[in-house]
Amino acid sequence: MTKLEALLMLSICAGAFLMPFLSRRLHFPSAVGEILFGLFAGLFFKEVFHKTSIIKFLGELGFILLMYLAGLEIDFEKIKVTPKKELLLYISLVALVVVFSFAIMAFYQQPPIFALIYLTTAVGLLFPVLKESGIIESDTGQRLLIIGGIGEVVSLVSLTVFILYYRFGFSMASLLHLGQLAAFALIAYIIYRLFRLLVWWFPGLICPFIKTDDPLESGIRANFVNMFVFVALAALLNMELIVGAFLGGMAFALIFKEREKIQEKVGGIAYGFLIPVFFIEVGLRFDIKDFLDFQVLLLALVITIVIFFVRLMASLVLFLSRVCLLDILLVPISTSFSLTLLVAIAAFGLEEGIISETQAASILLAAILAALIYPTLMKRIIKVRSSVDFNRRKF
């Protein structure tokens, strides 16, 4: 490691430590602060960054952990107890988001990657926003998490299909890789069923996976083994590693109901260092000067508005339910700040040459704007909703 590479590593570590405090003071998500830190660090370390493989490795590991935790956060027990009529409405809503996204992409004759950008949903930022607002345990909070979870699964499947389409088109190779995807899903399901059976016959097997008071930290070790089994399986089948990580988290969430403590510990390692490194590394890939271009700003604003618009139109289906107007309005807002996956799409599109640097910068800027605007708006609506509920109880 050269002196300049050592300085880059030190800067990234300092940024990962300081940005949460600065972001909290400035009232925006720490992930946004970390991306901005990476952009400014790129002014000094742009050349050395491209030569430093360890930063890219740590960033990719952080992204894998982020997707694993996203799968881990899905509460399948809540989905199981959701009435079928409501669940069908939520699935219909997500399906309409996909339809409207492709319709807008086709109308404006944009590349297919823009449909993926418009439909992408992630719960990475939604979870802490709901927690801070104090409604995560309420019916409204759980509804938003369920819709977000369904949207995230659809987004990852769409991302995988898009990658296959881009690399192989409509060909036998594409069909072969779809077969590999089906094989992966089948193997994952078999592993899940076998483990459920083993846990039923031998309940003691649960302990090593969720144990948190063990000096050897067997729970954390078991989770990392579980994650890398699915990541390795995805790599062997020529699939994206993040899809394997996400499915690994989902499998763990399906098997273990009481996982909050181990989730906090694994999340502590991930959010404490590796995930911030991923966001900083993303910022380092871009040139901050690109964001000052008028065309970049204009396209970013359009993307930010369209992301909300397609969800607003799809949310009209909720008028068929008994959900109040303010709760219906929360749905499109809460699913419009998919920072993590939008960042991933921008990075992937740039690396593969699908989009230009200007378009990639616009997507990244749109992700940042959405992460700043929509959570703030969501918190305001939740406050209004709470005051309305309070006045109703009062009178």
Secondary structure as GFF3:
##gff-version 3
##sequence-region A 1 395
A	DSSP	alpha_helix	3	26	.	.	.	ID=ss1
A	DSSP	alpha_helix	30	49	.	.	.	ID=ss2
A	DSSP	alpha_helix	53	72	.	.	.	ID=ss3
A	DSSP	alpha_helix	76	81	.	.	.	ID=ss4
A	DSSP	alpha_helix	84	107	.	.	.	ID=ss5
A	DSSP	alpha_helix	113	119	.	.	.	ID=ss6
A	DSSP	alpha_helix	126	133	.	.	.	ID=ss7
A	DSSP	alpha_helix	139	168	.	.	.	ID=ss8
A	DSSP	alpha_helix	172	201	.	.	.	ID=ss9
A	DSSP	three_ten_helix	203	206	.	.	.	ID=ss10
A	DSSP	alpha_helix	207	210	.	.	.	ID=ss11
A	DSSP	alpha_helix	218	236	.	.	.	ID=ss12
A	DSSP	alpha_helix	241	255	.	.	.	ID=ss13
A	DSSP	alpha_helix	260	269	.	.	.	ID=ss14
A	DSSP	pi_helix	270	274	.	.	.	ID=ss15
A	DSSP	alpha_helix	275	285	.	.	.	ID=ss16
A	DSSP	three_ten_helix	288	292	.	.	.	ID=ss17
A	DSSP	alpha_helix	294	314	.	.	.	ID=ss18
A	DSSP	three_ten_helix	315	320	.	.	.	ID=ss19
A	DSSP	alpha_helix	325	334	.	.	.	ID=ss20
A	DSSP	alpha_helix	339	352	.	.	.	ID=ss21
A	DSSP	alpha_helix	357	394	.	.	.	ID=ss22
###
